[in-house]
Amino acid sequence: MSITSVTSTTHTATPSTTASSATSASNQTLNETDFLQLLTAQLRNQDPLNPSDASDFAAQLAQFASVEQLTNINSELTSMAMSQTSLQNTMASDLIGKTVTMSGNEATLNGQATMSYTLPGNAAHVTLAVYDSTGTLVKTATLGPEEAGNNSYTWDGTDNNGNTLAAGQYTFAVNAVDSSGNAITVTPLTSGTVTGVSFNNNVTYLTIDDNSQVQLGDITAISGGN
């Protein structure tokens, strides 16, 4: 039996060639079908006089089974995520017409406006300031002591001089101190009626009063409605 020698030629790869090869390799990912084809090719081309070790073959089969199971699990998780998103979207549409509350310092004046906020502890003194769309202070209210939890102030729409202001969007800020004079962190809340629902990149958004959008996860309370 003659043996034909094979001479290999070695050459230096250029930087561009190396980069291209690295990029090509990084883009190659073996999937379930590729793994099975490689295993089959290995069995078909093994040396009959020196076959692969049975234990190695069993280990490769176990690896293949593990890959297949992981693929099936990933498919199931993807399906579950899609079902959950679909269910969430369906439930979100039921919020249309309901009043929702979320973090925010905006208030809509239409004759009067209710401004809500949360105190983490009892406050000895609370003041509330209202600003118009230009950021100008238009109203200051001294509210006195208040207990921890959700609180609110109903603004009659007049400024500090008693003038009735135009309907529209306003913002407010709440300052509070405890009995020792230490500042208390206040969380302002805003509320409105859900007038629409939209979906973008698997995120559900609620349209509030036809002029703003918030994520469904930002809603802290739901009330009223149909």
SVG drawing of the C-alpha trace seen along z (x, -y; Angstrom):
<svg xmlns="http://www.w3.org/2000/svg" viewBox="-70 -90 75 93">
<polyline fill="none" stroke="black" stroke-width="0.4" points="0.0,0.0 1.5,-3.3 1.1,-6.5 0.9,-9.7 2.5,-12.6 0.8,-15.9 2.8,-19.1 1.2,-22.0 2.1,-25.5 2.4,-28.0 1.8,-31.7 1.4,-34.7 -2.2,-36.0 -2.6,-39.7 -4.5,-41.7 -7.5,-42.0 -7.6,-38.3 -7.3,-37.6 -10.1,-40.1 -12.3,-38.6 -11.7,-35.1 -12.5,-36.2 -15.6,-37.9 -16.7,-34.9 -16.0,-32.6 -18.0,-34.8 -21.0,-34.7 -21.0,-30.9 -23.3,-29.2 -23.9,-25.5 -27.6,-24.5 -29.3,-21.2 -29.2,-20.1 -25.5,-21.0 -24.7,-19.0 -26.5,-15.9 -24.8,-16.2 -21.4,-16.4 -22.1,-13.3 -23.4,-11.4 -20.3,-12.3 -18.0,-11.2 -19.7,-7.8 -19.6,-7.4 -15.9,-8.3 -14.4,-6.6 -11.7,-4.1 -13.3,-0.6 -10.1,0.9 -10.1,-1.7 -13.7,-2.8 -14.6,-5.6 -14.9,-4.7 -18.5,-3.7 -18.3,-5.9 -17.4,-8.9 -20.3,-8.1 -22.7,-7.9 -21.4,-11.2 -22.0,-12.9 -25.5,-11.5 -26.1,-12.9 -24.9,-16.3 -27.2,-16.2 -30.1,-15.3 -29.3,-18.2 -29.1,-20.6 -32.4,-19.4 -34.0,-19.8 -32.6,-23.3 -34.0,-24.3 -37.4,-22.9 -37.4,-24.8 -36.4,-28.0 -39.3,-27.6 -41.7,-27.0 -40.5,-30.1 -40.8,-32.2 -44.4,-30.9 -45.3,-31.6 -43.9,-35.2 -45.9,-35.8 -49.1,-34.5 -48.4,-36.7 -47.9,-39.7 -51.1,-39.0 -53.1,-38.6 -51.6,-41.8 -52.6,-43.7 -56.1,-42.3 -56.4,-43.4 -55.0,-46.8 -57.8,-47.5 -60.3,-47.1 -58.8,-50.1 -60.2,-52.5 -62.6,-54.9 -61.1,-54.2 -59.3,-56.7 -55.7,-55.8 -53.1,-57.2 -49.4,-57.3 -46.2,-59.1 -46.1,-62.6 -46.6,-66.3 -49.0,-67.4 -52.6,-68.5 -55.3,-69.5 -57.3,-72.5 -60.9,-72.4 -62.7,-74.6 -60.7,-72.9 -57.9,-70.4 -57.0,-67.8 -53.4,-67.3 -52.3,-64.1 -49.1,-63.1 -47.7,-60.5 -46.0,-61.2 -43.6,-58.5 -44.1,-59.8 -46.2,-62.2 -45.6,-65.9 -45.8,-68.8 -46.0,-71.3 -46.9,-70.9 -46.9,-73.6 -47.9,-73.2 -46.9,-75.4 -48.6,-75.5 -46.9,-76.6 -48.2,-77.4 -46.9,-76.1 -44.1,-78.7 -42.9,-77.6 -44.2,-80.7 -45.5,-80.3 -49.2,-81.1 -50.5,-79.6 -49.1,-78.8 -51.1,-76.8 -50.3,-76.2 -51.8,-72.8 -50.5,-72.5 -49.8,-69.1 -50.7,-65.9 -50.5,-62.2 -48.4,-59.7 -49.9,-58.1 -51.8,-59.4 -53.1,-63.0 -54.6,-65.5 -55.3,-69.2 -58.2,-70.5 -57.2,-73.7 -60.1,-76.1 -58.2,-77.5 -57.4,-80.9 -54.0,-82.5 -52.5,-84.1 -54.4,-87.3 -57.8,-85.6 -57.9,-85.7 -59.4,-82.7 -56.8,-81.1 -57.4,-79.6 -58.0,-75.9 -55.0,-73.7 -52.0,-71.9 -50.2,-72.9 -47.5,-71.4 -47.1,-71.3 -44.5,-70.7 -45.0,-69.7 -42.7,-70.5 -43.0,-68.9 -41.1,-68.8 -41.4,-66.6 -41.8,-67.7 -38.0,-68.1 -37.9,-70.4 -36.3,-67.7 -37.4,-67.7 -39.6,-64.7 -39.4,-63.3 -42.8,-63.7 -43.9,-61.6 -46.3,-63.6 -49.1,-61.7 -51.1,-62.5 -54.3,-61.0 -56.4,-61.0 -58.8,-59.0 -57.5,-56.3 -58.6,-57.2 -56.5,-54.7 -54.0,-51.8 -50.9,-51.3 -48.2,-48.7 -44.6,-49.3 -41.6,-46.9 -43.6,-44.6 -44.4,-47.5 -48.0,-48.6 -48.7,-52.3 -51.8,-54.0 -53.0,-57.3 -54.2,-59.6 -56.8,-62.3 -55.7,-62.2 -52.5,-64.2 -49.9,-62.0 -48.7,-58.4 -47.5,-56.3 -46.3,-52.7 -48.8,-50.3 -46.2,-49.3 -46.2,-52.9 -49.8,-52.8 -50.2,-52.8 -54.1,-52.8 -57.2,-52.3 -60.7,-53.5 -64.1,-54.3 -64.8,-53.9 -67.2,-51.5"/>
</svg>
